[in-house]
C-alpha cells in the first residue's frame, strides 16, 4: 500500500482509523494532496469526492447524522476552507461530529502575497469545539544525523500527534465539529511504500454523570406536588428514548408531552401538532395550559408559537436534560440535568406517583376537535402549498426517511400528523436554507433507506450544486414546492406585501424551474400544477427506482399566506 511521504498526513489518517473514523469527503485541490493520497489509498476508508466545499460539508454532515459518528472533511488551503462554515455552524448547534481537516501553507508564507493563502488558524473559533493547529514538517531527503535537528523533528511529530488525538477525541466525546489545520511544505505528491511514523493513540475518555437520590429528592417532590407538568421535546434521532419511558409518561394524566416532526417519538397521548393547539388559544386557554413544571430535552424547537407561549406564561420551574448543554430558551431555566433523558427518567419515574385524572384529559378532547376542524378546512381549501403538503406527506412509503428543508417547508410539515414509521430530519441547528439538499443526499447515501426530501424553491436553487454528486441513490426522491419565491415572507407580519420592493428584496420572485437541472444531472423530472396532476405525479414518483427523481409542484404565489392565516382563524 502506498502512503504520502509527509509524516503528518500519515498520522492524521492512522489516528482517524484508530478511533473508528472511516468516512471522508474530499474536495479537490493541490495543497491537500498528501491527505488525499493517504485517505484514498487506504481500503478501510470510504472516500467521497465532492467539488463544491459547501456542498461537501453538508454531504458529510448528512452522513454523520445517520452514522452517529464523526465524518472527516478534507479541503485545500485558502477560501476553500471558508465554504465549510455554514455546515460547521449547523454541526455545532445540532451536536453532529465533523472533523474538518484543512491543508495550509507554512506559517512563514501567510500574508506575504502567496496565492490561495488566508489566515486559517482558529478561523472557526466561535463555532468549533477544538482547533488543532499543527506544525509544518520538513521531510529530509537523507537520514538526519544532527541530533538537534532530529530532536526538533521528533518534538514536532509529538506535538502534532497530541493535537490530532485531542481534536479527534473531542469530536467523539462531545459530539460536535473540530478543526485540524495542517500546513504542508512542497513537494506534495511524493509517496512511499511503508509508513514512516507510528503515532501514539490516546483513547477518548467518556464521562457519564450520575444523579444521587439526595440530589434528585427535591425534584421528585416538586414533580409529585405539581398537577400540570409539560414535557417539550425537540430534535431527536429515531429510537432515542426507551419505550418503557414513553409508556409511563403516556399513562400520567398530569403530564402533557409535546413533540415535533423532528422528535421522532410517538404515543397516542402525545401531542404532535403544537401549532394546531397553541395557535387556536385565547388568554383563558393559555392560562389553563400554563404548566407548573416544564421539562425539555432534545435539540432545537421549531414552533414559534410554543416559544412565545412559554415566554409569556412561564412555568414555576424549567428543567432541561442534556449531557452537554442547556439553553434558557424560555427565560426561566432553573435546573440543568447533565445526564441523558433515558437515565433521568429512569431515576425520576421510579420515585414518582402517577396521576390518573387531570391536566391532560381536557387537552385530548380539544385535540380531537382541532383534528376535525383541520380536516374540514383542508377539504375546502383551493390549490396551494398547504394542500400540497396534505397530499405528499400522506403518500410517503412506510419505513422510509423523510428529510425536510427549512423555512416554510418544515413549518407546514409541523401542521400534520406524520406516518409514525418515518424517520424525520431537518437541519434545525441554525435553521438555514443552505445545504439542506446536500445533507439529505449524504443521509440517503449513509442510511441506504428510501429517502424523500421536501424543500422550497429558493432553498433548492440555492443548493443546486448538491446534485453535482455521483453518489445519489436511485431511490432518492426530491420534491420541490415552487411558489416562485420566498413564500414564508408573505406569511410573516409585514405591511409591504404586493409591492415591487417586497417582491424583489424579500420574497425574491423568480420564474426558474428545476427541469434543466434535472437534464444536466440525470434526474427523472416530473411536474404538477393542480391537485389532480399532483396525485398522479406522486404515484409515479414512488413507482420506480431506476434513477433519482425530482417532482416540482407549482403553486400560486399570492394565496398561500391567506390560506394559512385563515386556517388558524378557522380552527380557533
N, C-alpha and C positions, 0 to 999 in steps of 0.2 A: 504493500500500500504506500502511495506517495504522500508526502507531507510538505507543507510550506517550510521553507528553510528558516523562517523567522520564529524563534522560540516562543514569543508571547502568543502568537496565533495558535501554536500547538497547545499551549497551556490553557487558553480560553476554551477550546473545543474539548480537550480532555476533561476539564473540570465541569463543563456543561454536562457531558455524558455521565460523569460520576454522580451527578445529582438528578439524573433522570430527565434532563432537558434534551430531547432528541428531535424537536421540530424547529426548523429555522426558515425564515422568509428573507430572501436576499434580493436587494435591488442592485442593478449592475453599476460598476464603477471600476476605477483603476486602483485607487489608494487602498480599497478594501480587498484587493486580490489575495493577500495572504490568508485572510479569513475565509474568503470564498473557496479557495483551494482546500483549506483544511476541513471545512464543513462538508463540501460536496464530494470529497474523495473518501469520506467515511461512510460505509454502507449501513451503519447503525442509525444514521440520521436521515430523516425525511426533509429534503430541502425543496423549497418552492422559489421560483423566480418571478417577481412582480416588479415591473419597471417603475411605476409611479410610487414614490415612497409614502405618500399619504395613504393611498390605497393599500400598499403593502402592510403598513402598520395596523390598519383596521382589519385587514385579512388575517393577520396574526392574532389580533385581539379576538376575532371570531373563533379561531382555533383554540386559543387559551380558554375562552368562555366555555367551550364544550369539553375540552380535555381536563380542565380544572387543574392545570399545572403550567409552569412558565413556558413561553414560546420565545425564541430568540429572533431578533430583527437585526439585520446587518446592512449597513449602507456605507457609502464612500464619504469623503470629507466635504465640508462646505455647507451650502444651503440644503443639500440633500437631507441632512440631519434634521433641519428645522421642520421639514414636512411631516415628521413623526409626531409633532407636538399635539395636534388635536387628539390623536389616539392615546397618547401618553396621559393627557388630562382625563380622558374617559376612563382609562385603566386605573388611574389614581383614585377617582371618586367611585368607581364600581368595584374596587378591590379585585382586579384581574391582573395576574402576574405576567409582565412582559420584561424581557431582558434586551435592552437596546444596546447594541454593540456598534460603535461608530469608529471608522478609521479616521486618523487625523494626521496633519503634518507635525513633525518635531517642533518643540516649543520655540526654537530659535527661528523658525520660518513663519511664525504668526506675526501679522501686522507689519510685514515688510514688502507687501505687494505681490506675493505668490498667488496664483490662481486657485480657485476652489478652497480658499482658506478663510475661516472665520474663527472667532473666539468660542471654541466648543467646550471649554472647561466649565462645568457646572451650568450649562446652558438651560437645563430644565429644573433648576433648583427649587422652584415654587411648587412643582407637581411631580416630584420624584422621591422615592423612599431612600435611595442611596446612590451616590455617584462615585465611581472608581476611576480616578484619573491616573492612568498608567504611565510608567517611564518609557521613553524611547529606548530601543535596543539596537546597538550596533552589532552586526553579525560579522565577525572577522573571517577572512578567507583562510587564515592559517591558525595553527594552535597558538594560544596566548601563553607566553612563558613569563611575562611580567606579573609578579604576584599582586601588585597594587591594581593593575588593570583587571586581573582575574577576580579580585575581591569586589571591585565595583560592578562587574558583570553579575557576580553571584548576588550581591545586595540588591541590584536592580530586579533580578528574577524573583527573589524572595518577596520584595515589595509588591511586585505585580501579582504573584500568586496569592498573597494575603488579601489584596484588594479584590481580585476576581472572586475568591472564596466568599468574602464578606458580601459583595454585591449579590451573588447568586443565592446565598443563604437568606439574605433579607427578602428577596423576591419570594422564596419558598416559605419563610417563617411568617411574613406579614402580608403575603398575597397582594402584590402590587408591582408597579413598574420600577426598574432600576436601570442605571446607565453605566456602561463600561466604555470609556474613551481611550482608544489605543493608537498612539502615534507610531507611524512606521517610516523608517528610512528606506530608500531605494537601494538595491533592486527589490521589486515586489513579487516577481513571478517565479523566482527560483525554488526548486523543490529538492527534497532529499528522500532517500528510501526508508530511513528509520527516524523515529522521534529522537530528538536531541535533549529533551527535558523529561523529568519525571515529577510533575508538580505535586506538591503536598495537598491532600484532600482534607479539608476541615468540614466535618459534618454539621448540618444545620441543627439548631437547638430549639426545640419547641417547648414552650411553657404553657401549661394548662392551668388556668386559675380555678380555684375552688371556693365554694361558699360553705361556711360552717353554719351549724344550726343556730348559734348565737347571733351571727351576722344576719341571718335570714328572719329571725323571730319577729322583729317589729314589722316587717313587710308582710309576713303571714297574718299577723293580727290586723293590719290595715286592710288586707285583702278580704279577710273574713268579716270585717265590720262594714265593708262597702257593699251597697246594693246595686251600684251602677259601675261596672267595670267595662272598659273598652280596650280591645286589642286591635292595633292597626299594623298591618304587615305590608312592607314594601317589596322591593325586588328580591326574589329568592330563586335559586336553581331548583329544578324539579327534585322531588323526593328528599328535601332537606329536613323536614320535620317528621318525627316518628308518628305513625298512625295512631298509636295509643294516646298520645298527647292531643291530637286533633279530636279524637272521640271524647276525651274527658272535657275539653273546652266546649265541645258541641253540646254536652249534656247540661251545662251550667246555665240556667236561665238568667243569672245576674250578669252574664258576660255577653257582650256583642263583639263579634270578630268581623272586622272589615278587611277584605282582601282586594287586590287589584289584578288586572290581567297578567301582570308580570310576577305575581306572588306564587303562582303555580301550586296553589293549595285549594282543596275542595272539601266541603261538608255541607249537607242540606241546610244547616242552621247558620252558616256563614253568609255574610252579605258581600256579594261580589261586585255590585254596581254602585259604587259610592255616590257618584254624582246624581243618579236617579233618586236616591234617598235625600241627600243633603240639598240638592237643587230645588226641592219642592217644599221646603220647610219655611214656616213663618217663625216669629220670635218665640211663641209658645212652644213650637216644635223643637226649636234649638235648645230651649231650657230643659225640656223633657229628655232630650238626647244627651245633654251635657253629662259626661262621666265624672265620677269621683276619682277614679284611678284610670290613667291611660298607660298602657304597656305597648311599646313599639319595638319592632325588630325588622331585619331585612334592610335592603338598600333604599334608594330614593323613592319617595311617594309622588305619584303623578298628579293626583286630584288637587286642583287649586281650591276646590270648594271645601274639602275636609281640612285643608290647612287654614283657610280663613275661619272656618267654624271653630277649630280648636284654639286659635289665637284669640278669638273673641269670647269664647265660652270655655275658659281654661279649666282643666281638672285640678283637683286639690293636689294630686301627685302625678308626676310623669316619670315612668321608669323606662330606660332604654337598655336592650340586651344585645351586646355585641362584644366579642373578644378584643376588638381593635379600637373602635371609636364610637362616639355618641354626639349627634348634632342636636342642638337646642332649637329644633325647628319651630316649636310652638311657644317658645319663650317661657317655659315653666318646668324644664327638666330639673329634677332634684335627685335622681339616682341613676348611675351608670353601672349595670352589672356586667363586668368584663368576663363573661362566660358565653358559651354557645346557648342558643334558645332551647335546644334539647336538654342540656344539663340544667338550666334554670327551671324549666317547667317540671322536670322530674323531681327536683328538690321541692319546689313550691307545691305542686299538686298532691304530693304525698302528705302534706301537712294541713291542707285547707279543707273546709266543709263546702259541699256543693249545694247551691240553692236551686230548688225545683221550679219555683214560680218567681216572676219578677220582671226586671228591666227589658229583657229581650222579647217577651211574648207580644207586646204591643207593636214592636217594630217588624216582627214577622208578619203580622196582619197587614200593616201598612205596605210592606214589600209586595205582598200578594196583589194589593190594589194597584200599586205602581206598575207591576208586571202587566196587568190587564190594560191599563192606560197606555203603556208603552206599545203593546201590540195594536191597539186601536189606532193610535196616532200613525204608526208605520203604514197601516193598511190604507190610510187616506192621503199620505204624502205623495207629491209628484216625484219625478225622476231627479235625483240629487245625490250628493255624497252620502248622506245618511242612508238612503235607500240602497245604495251600492254596498255599504258595509253590512247591512242586514242580509243581503244575498250572498256575498262571498264568504263571510265568516261562518255561515251555516253550511257551506259547501266543502270546507277543507276536510280531507280524509282523516279518519281516526288514526291515532298513534303517529302523527307526524309532527314536525317542528314548524312553528309559526314565528317568524321574525317580523317585527313591525317597525316602520320608520317613525321618526319623531314628528313633532308639530301636530297637525290636525289628525294624522293617521292614528297615532296611539290614543288620542283623546276620543275619537269616535269609537275605537275598539273598547274603551272603558264603559261604554253605554250598553254593552251586550254581555249576555251570559254565555261564555265560550264553551265549546266542547271540552269536557274535562280530561279527555285523553291527549289533548295537545300540550306540547311544551312551548311556552311563550317567552320570547326575549325581545328586549328593546334597549338601546344604548341610553340609559337614563342617568348615567353618572354626570354628564354635562348637559344632556338633553339636546345636543346639537344635531342639525340635519346632515352634517358632513360625515361620510364614512359608513352610513347605515347599510348601503348595498354591499360594500366590501366586507363588512362584518358578517352579514347574512351569508355571503358566499363562503367565507372562511369557516363559519359554523357548519354549513352544509357539507363542506369537504371533510371536516373533522368528525362529524357525527355519523355520516353515511345514512342519515334518515331523510325520507322525503321532506322537502322544505318548501314552504310558501313564504315569500317576502312581500309585504304590502307597504307601499310607500306613496307619498305625494309626488307631484311632477317636479317641483323645484328641487326637492331633496334628490330625486333620481337623476336629473340632469346635472346637478352639482357634483355628483359622484359617479358620473357615467364612465370614467376610466376604470371603474370596478369590473366592467365587462371585458376589459383587456386582460384576460385571465384564462389560461388554457386548462385550468383545473375544475371548472364549473361542472358539477354533476348533471347528467341528463335528466334527472328527476327534480331539478331546481325550477320552481315556478315563481315568476316575478309579476306582481300586479301593480300597475301604476294608475293611480287615480288622478287624471289630468283635468283639472278645472281651470287651466290656463293662467295659473298664478299662485301666489301665496295666500290661499283661501283663509288661513287662520287669522289673517289680519282683518278680514271682514267680520270675523266673529268677535274679535277683541273690541272693547268700547272705544269708539272714536267718532269724531264729528265731520270727517272729511271724506267719507266714502263717496264713490262715484265722481271723484274729481280727477283731473289729469295728474295732479301732484300725487294723489294717493295711488292711482293706478301704476304710476311709473316708479315711485320710490318706496312704497310699502308693499302693495300687492305684486308688483313687478310682473305685469301681464305679458303674455307671450303667445305665439302661435306654433310652438315647437311640438313635434311628436317623436315617439321613440322608434318609428318604423325604420328609418335609415340606419340607426344604431344597431338594430336587430339584423339587418342585412350585413352590416360590416362585421359583427361579432358572431354571426351564425346562430342566432336565436330564432325559433319559430315565433312569428308575430301574429297576435290576434288583437281585435279591437271591438269595442261595443259603444253604442251611443244611446241605448234605450234599455229598459228592463228586460224586454224580450231578447234582444241581442246579447245582453249580459248573461242571462240564464243559459243560452246556447253556447256562448264562448267559454263560460266556466266549466261546463260539462266537457267541452273539447279540450280544455286546458289539462284536466286530470285524466283524460282518456289515453294519453300517450306519454311515454318517457324516452322517445327516440333521441331528443336533444333538448337543451334548456328552452323554456318557453316564456314569453312575455305577453301579458294581456294588458292592453291600455284601454282604460274605461274613461270616456269623456263625459263630463257633467257640466251643467250650466253654471257659469261662474257667479252670477248675481243673485241666485236664490238660496244657495246653501246656508248662508248665515241666517236668513229669515226662518228657514225650516228648523234649524237648531234652536234658535231663540224661542220660537213658538212651541217647540217640544217641551221645554221646561215650564212654560206657561200652562200648557195643556195638562201635564201630569200634576200640577200644583192644585 
